[in-house]
């Protein structure tokens, strides 16, 4: 089975072709990603209209290159998959409309993929993992712990009640004057810092639920930074190191609870899986390895290039659905918000969360 995948939910324009064998194994034939970092850097964050226009300008050429790199033509495709959400609606429209056009012209099945499901299923492509497993999905817009029990079968065990982890990293970077994108800059600065200099809080620690909260921690960083009369490069490194250490401790605690809840409801997980852009942070990877070891399970993390947004994960999610006979019609709608767990609600005692974004 050959599937073309298209990803345009944020600031990466991407397309890929994957091959899914009858035994369920997969192979990436091409994976082309064009980041828009340069277009958004001077604004300190992603500008939705600029992102959408860039997708329009870039997508056709990227699809052509992905097909050429894979060495196949459109008539050979068994399916066309596009991320139909969640994400910036302008970009989602560009990718889904393009996929519909290809599907119509070549009479090829269409799959409208939930971007979060694509992250959730990627380890089945890279590592061939079987269900069920526990997913830690962490990015600029999402922080969730999810039980993955089958294709299309997801139960959210925990989520953020305010900022996502990646969002908190980006905001801390911005308040400290670090360049965009902020997450990698905070990690880089933290490598030269003293993580014990600032005593930041560990939000939600020891609670019986598996939810996250980063807003208070972010505010604590701002408060400490404001007390410094003149912030030196070493101050910035120490602030970043102390902030990152607090995130690591909080994440380890929340994941330990999440794995406990998983075992109570679904038995032992096959693995703890980490996905999303934050999973590319090496310090977080080390913390997750410790959590998995203490929980008596293995940690599986796709390569960093497949943790961030890419077309291969969309193509694979499409192939997994096609293998079960699941397709979509031309009426499939783009979505700015799309929950992975359709039954999930806001955590008790809190307002509407960002988890569906």
C-alpha positions in Angstrom: 0.0 0.0 0.0 1.4 3.4 -1.1 0.1 6.5 0.6 0.9 10.2 0.1 0.7 12.3 3.2 0.3 16.1 3.4 1.0 18.2 6.5 0.2 22.0 6.7 -1.3 22.5 10.2 1.2 25.1 11.4 4.6 26.4 10.1 5.9 23.3 8.3 4.9 22.5 4.8 5.5 18.8 4.3 4.7 15.8 2.1 5.8 12.2 2.2 5.2 8.8 0.7 5.1 5.7 2.8 4.7 2.0 1.9 2.7 -0.2 4.3 3.3 -3.9 3.9 0.6 -6.6 4.4 2.2 -7.6 7.7 1.7 -4.0 9.0 5.3 -2.9 8.8 6.1 0.5 7.1 8.8 2.1 5.1 9.3 5.8 4.3 10.0 6.3 0.6 10.2 10.1 0.8 9.8 12.8 3.4 10.1 16.4 2.4 9.7 19.2 5.0 10.1 22.9 4.5 10.1 24.9 7.7 8.9 28.5 7.8 11.1 29.6 10.7 12.7 32.4 8.7 9.3 33.8 7.6 8.1 34.0 11.2 11.3 34.8 13.1 11.1 38.6 13.0 7.6 38.4 14.6 8.7 36.2 17.4 6.0 33.5 16.7 3.9 32.0 13.9 1.7 34.5 12.0 -1.3 32.5 10.7 -1.8 34.4 7.5 1.8 34.3 6.6 1.8 30.6 7.3 -1.2 30.0 5.1 0.2 32.0 2.2 3.5 30.1 2.4 1.7 26.8 2.3 -0.1 27.9 -0.9 3.3 28.9 -2.5 5.2 25.9 -1.4 2.9 22.8 -1.2 2.7 21.9 -4.9 6.5 21.8 -5.3 7.0 19.9 -2.1 4.4 17.2 -3.2 6.1 16.9 -6.6 9.5 16.4 -4.9 8.1 13.8 -2.5 6.6 11.9 -5.4 9.8 12.1 -7.4 12.0 11.1 -4.4 9.7 8.1 -3.9 10.0 7.2 -7.6 6.3 6.8 -8.2 3.4 8.5 -10.0 0.0 9.5 -8.7 -1.8 6.6 -10.4 0.2 4.2 -8.2 -1.1 5.7 -5.0 -3.5 3.6 -2.9 -4.5 6.7 -0.9 -4.0 10.4 -0.2 -3.9 11.5 3.4 -4.0 15.1 4.7 -3.9 16.6 8.2 -7.5 18.0 8.5 -6.8 19.5 12.0 -6.3 20.5 14.6 -4.2 23.5 13.7 -4.2 26.9 12.1 -7.3 26.8 9.9 -5.8 28.6 6.9 -3.0 26.1 6.6 -5.3 23.1 7.2 -7.6 24.3 4.4 -4.6 24.5 2.0 -3.5 20.9 2.7 -6.9 19.3 2.8 -8.1 21.0 -0.4 -4.9 19.9 -2.2 -5.4 16.3 -1.1 -9.0 16.4 -2.3 -8.0 17.6 -5.7 -5.4 14.8 -6.1 -7.9 12.2 -4.9 -10.6 13.5 -7.3 -8.3 13.7 -10.3 -6.8 10.3 -9.8 -9.8 8.5 -8.3 -7.8 7.7 -5.2 -9.3 7.2 -1.6 -9.0 10.2 0.7 -8.2 10.1 4.4 -8.7 13.2 6.5 -6.2 12.6 9.4 -6.3 14.0 12.9 -2.8 15.5 13.3 -2.7 14.3 16.9 -3.5 10.7 15.8 -0.6 10.9 13.4 1.8 11.6 16.3 0.1 8.8 18.3 0.6 6.2 15.6 4.2 7.2 14.4 5.9 4.7 16.8 4.1 1.9 14.9 5.9 3.0 11.8 9.3 3.5 13.4 9.3 0.7 15.9 6.5 -1.7 15.0 5.0 -1.4 18.5 1.8 -3.3 19.3 -1.2 -1.9 21.2 -1.8 -0.8 23.9 0.7 1.8 24.8 0.9 5.0 26.8 1.5 8.2 24.8 3.0 11.4 26.1 2.2 14.0 23.5 4.0 17.3 24.1 4.3 20.2 21.7 3.7 23.9 21.4 -0.1 23.4 21.5 -0.5 20.1 23.2 0.4 18.3 26.4 -1.5 15.1 27.0 -1.1 11.6 28.4 -3.1 9.2 26.3 -3.9 5.5 26.3 -3.6 4.2 22.7 -5.5 1.0 22.5 -6.1 0.8 18.7 -6.4 2.8 15.6 -9.0 5.4 16.4 -9.2 4.3 20.0 -7.8 6.8 22.4 -8.4 7.7 26.1 -7.0 10.8 27.5 -5.6 10.2 31.0 -4.2 13.7 31.6 -3.8 17.1 29.9 -2.7 20.6 30.6 -5.1 22.9 32.4 -3.4 26.0 30.9 -0.2 26.3 28.9 1.3 23.4 26.9 4.9 22.5 27.7 6.2 23.8 24.3 4.2 27.0 24.7 5.7 27.6 28.1 9.2 27.1 26.7 8.5 29.5 23.9 7.1 32.2 26.2 10.0 31.9 28.6 12.4 32.3 25.7 10.5 35.4 24.6 10.5 37.0 28.0 14.3 36.4 28.3 14.9 37.9 24.8 16.0 34.6 23.2 15.5 34.1 19.4 12.6 32.3 17.8 11.9 29.4 17.9 12.3 29.5 21.7 12.2 25.9 22.8 15.6 24.9 21.4 17.1 28.2 22.6 16.0 27.6 26.2 17.5 24.1 26.0 20.7 25.4 24.6 21.0 28.1 27.3 20.1 25.7 30.1 23.1 23.5 29.2 25.4 26.2 30.6 23.3 27.2 33.6 22.9 26.3 37.2 19.6 24.5 37.7 19.7 25.0 41.5 20.1 28.8 41.5 16.3 29.6 41.3 13.8 27.6 43.4 10.9 27.4 40.9 7.7 25.5 41.9 6.9 22.0 40.6 3.3 22.5 39.5 0.6 19.8 40.3 3.2 17.5 41.9 1.8 14.6 44.0 -1.8 15.1 42.8 -3.9 11.9 42.1 -4.8 13.1 38.6 -2.4 13.2 35.7 -2.9 16.8 34.6 -0.3 19.4 34.0 -0.1 23.1 34.7 2.7 25.4 33.4 1.3 28.9 33.8 2.4 29.5 37.4 5.9 28.2 36.6 6.1 30.6 33.7 5.0 33.5 35.9 7.7 32.5 38.5 10.4 32.8 35.9 9.1 36.3 35.0 9.1 37.3 38.6 12.7 36.2 39.2 13.8 37.8 36.0 12.3 41.1 37.0 14.2 41.1 40.3 17.5 41.2 38.5 18.7 44.7 37.9 20.6 43.8 34.7 20.2 40.3 33.2 23.5 38.8 32.1 24.0 35.9 29.8 24.8 33.7 32.8 21.5 34.9 34.5 19.6 33.8 31.4 21.4 30.4 31.4 20.6 29.9 35.1 16.9 30.9 34.7 16.6 28.5 31.7 18.3 25.7 33.6 16.1 26.2 36.7 13.0 26.4 34.6 13.8 23.3 32.6 14.6 21.4 35.8 11.2 22.3 37.2 9.5 21.1 33.9 11.4 17.8 34.1 10.5 17.2 37.7 6.8 18.1 37.1 6.7 16.0 33.9 8.2 12.9 35.6 5.7 13.2 38.4 2.7 13.6 36.1 3.8 10.7 33.8 4.3 8.4 36.8 0.7 9.1 37.8 -0.4 8.7 34.2 1.2 5.3 33.9 -0.4 4.2 37.1 -3.8 5.2 35.8 -3.0 3.3 32.6 -2.2 0.1 34.4 -5.4 0.4 36.5 -7.6 0.7 33.4 -5.8 -1.1 30.6 -3.1 -3.3 32.2 0.6 -3.0 31.5 1.5 -0.8 28.6 3.7 -2.1 25.8 5.7 1.0 26.2 5.8 4.7 27.1 5.8 6.6 23.8 6.9 10.2 23.5 5.9 12.3 20.5 5.6 16.0 19.5 8.3 18.6 19.1 9.1 18.8 22.9 10.2 15.2 22.7 13.2 16.4 20.7 14.5 18.1 23.9 17.4 15.9 25.0 17.0 16.7 28.7 13.3 15.7 28.5 14.2 12.5 26.7 16.5 11.6 29.6 13.8 12.3 32.2 11.3 10.1 30.3 13.8 7.3 30.1 14.0 7.3 33.9 10.2 7.4 34.3 9.8 4.4 32.0 12.5 2.4 33.8 10.9 3.0 37.2 7.5 2.0 35.8 9.0 -1.3 34.4 8.3 -0.5 30.8 10.4 0.7 27.8 10.6 4.2 26.3 10.0 4.5 22.6 10.7 7.8 20.9 10.7 8.3 17.1 13.7 10.0 15.7 13.6 13.8 16.3 12.7 14.5 12.6 9.6 12.4 13.1 8.7 14.0 16.4 8.1 17.4 14.9 5.5 18.0 12.2 6.1 16.0 9.0 4.3 14.3 6.1 5.4 10.8 6.9 3.4 10.6 10.1 0.3 11.8 8.2 0.8 9.3 5.4 1.3 6.5 8.0 -1.9 7.4 9.9 -3.7 7.4 6.6 -2.3 4.0 5.8 -3.3 2.6 9.2 -6.9 3.8 8.6 -7.0 2.5 5.0 -5.9 -0.9 6.1 -9.1 -1.0 8.2 -11.2 0.2 5.3 -11.7 3.7 6.8 -11.8 6.5 4.2 -13.4 10.0 4.0 -15.6 11.7 1.5 -15.1 15.0 -0.3 -17.3 16.5 2.4 -14.5 16.1 5.0 -14.1 19.4 6.9 -11.0 21.2 8.0 -10.9 21.7 11.8 -9.1 24.2 13.9 -9.9 22.1 17.0 -10.2 18.3 17.0 -9.9 16.2 20.2 -8.0 13.0 20.0 -10.3 11.5 22.6 -13.8 12.4 21.5 -15.1 11.8 25.1 -12.6 14.0 26.8 -13.7 17.0 28.8 -12.0 19.8 30.6 -10.4 18.7 33.9 -12.6 19.0 36.9 -12.4 22.4 38.6 -10.9 24.1 35.6 -12.1 26.0 32.6 -11.9 25.1 29.0 -8.4 23.7 28.2 -6.2 24.0 25.1 -6.0 20.3 24.7 -8.3 20.3 21.6 -6.2 22.8 19.8 
